């Protein structure tokens, strides 16, 4: 990966993919532990995570909560509705992101399919003679 040249998923390599996979499971993991799991120096992990953040591949780190517990702790109906609205908005954002990625993938597939379509056959003329 080249810092400053990363412009999306096509610039990621297997190290970046492993880093993201592990961070999805544990966003609070220490970079030294992450580096050991990936098999690279911790400075590499720090550099790669920073580059992926700057490129917008890693949007941030978050806490996953128990929706039912949040709803039970709501003191008023307004708080209850606010928890539901916030959860729906977060989920919709993820769905929108997935939909955008799927459309981009579909466009790439279409380009590849178009490139491999056989060209129209040119009719052969019979020679006069």
C-alpha positions in Angstrom: 0.0 0.0 0.0 1.2 3.5 -0.8 0.2 6.2 1.6 -1.5 9.0 -0.3 -2.1 6.8 -3.3 -4.8 4.6 -1.8 -8.0 5.4 -3.4 -10.3 2.5 -2.5 -10.5 -1.2 -2.1 -8.5 -1.9 -5.3 -5.4 -0.6 -3.5 -5.7 -3.0 -0.5 -3.5 -6.1 -0.2 -3.8 -9.2 2.0 -2.1 -7.4 4.9 -4.7 -4.7 4.9 -7.5 -7.3 4.6 -6.2 -9.2 7.6 -5.9 -6.0 9.6 -9.5 -5.0 8.8 -10.8 -8.6 9.5 -9.2 -8.5 13.0 -10.3 -4.9 13.7 -13.9 -5.9 12.9 -13.7 -8.6 15.6 -11.9 -6.4 18.1 -11.6 -2.7 17.4 -9.8 -2.1 20.7 -6.9 -4.5 20.0 -3.5 -3.1 20.6 -1.5 -2.5 17.5 1.3 -4.7 18.9 -1.1 -7.6 19.3 -2.6 -7.0 15.9 0.9 -6.9 14.3 1.6 -10.3 15.9 -1.6 -11.8 14.5 -0.9 -10.4 11.0 2.8 -11.2 11.1 4.1 -7.7 10.4 5.9 -5.0 12.6 3.6 -2.9 14.8 4.9 0.2 12.9 3.5 -1.3 9.7 0.1 -1.8 11.4 0.1 1.8 12.6 1.0 3.1 9.1 -1.6 0.9 7.3 -4.4 1.7 9.7 -3.6 5.5 9.4 -3.5 5.2 5.6 -6.8 3.3 5.4 -8.4 6.0 7.7 -7.1 8.8 5.5 -8.4 7.0 2.4 -11.8 6.5 4.0 -11.7 2.8 4.0 -11.7 2.7 7.8 -14.4 5.2 8.9 -13.9 4.8 12.6 -14.1 2.5 15.5 -17.4 1.9 17.3 -19.0 0.3 20.3 -21.7 -2.3 19.6 -24.5 -2.1 22.2 -27.3 -4.4 23.2 -30.4 -2.8 21.7 -32.8 -4.6 24.1 -30.8 -3.3 27.1 -30.9 0.2 25.7 -34.6 0.0 25.2 -35.2 -1.3 28.7 -33.2 1.5 30.2 -35.3 4.2 28.4 -37.0 6.3 31.1 -39.5 7.9 28.8 -41.4 7.1 25.6 -39.3 9.9 23.9 -36.1 8.2 24.9 -37.4 4.8 23.7 -38.3 6.3 20.3 -34.9 8.1 20.1 -33.1 4.7 20.7 -35.1 3.1 17.9 -34.6 6.1 15.5 -30.8 6.1 16.2 -30.6 2.3 15.6 -32.5 2.5 12.4 -30.4 5.4 11.1 -27.2 3.4 11.9 -28.5 0.3 10.2 -29.7 2.2 7.2 -26.3 3.8 6.8 -24.7 0.3 6.7 -27.3 -0.9 4.2 -26.8 2.2 2.0 -23.0 1.6 2.1 -23.5 -2.1 1.2 -25.9 -1.1 -1.7 -23.4 1.4 -3.0 -20.6 -1.2 -2.9 -22.9 -3.7 -4.7 -23.7 -1.3 -7.4 -20.0 -0.5 -8.0 -19.3 -4.2 -8.2 -22.2 -4.8 -10.6 -20.8 -2.0 -12.9 -17.3 -3.7 -12.9 -18.9 -7.0 -13.7 -20.8 -5.5 -16.6 -17.6 -3.9 -18.0 -15.9 -7.2 -17.9 -18.8 -9.0 -19.5 -19.0 -6.4 -22.2 -15.3 -6.7 -22.9 -15.6 -10.5 -23.4 -18.7 -10.4 -25.7 -17.9 -11.8 -29.1 -17.9 -9.2 -31.8 -20.4 -9.4 -34.6 -19.2 -11.6 -37.4 -18.5 -9.8 -40.6 -20.3 -11.6 -43.5 -17.9 -13.1 -46.1 -18.4 -12.1 -49.7 -18.3 -14.7 -52.3 -15.6 -14.0 -54.8 -16.7 -13.5 -58.4 -15.0 -15.4 -60.9 
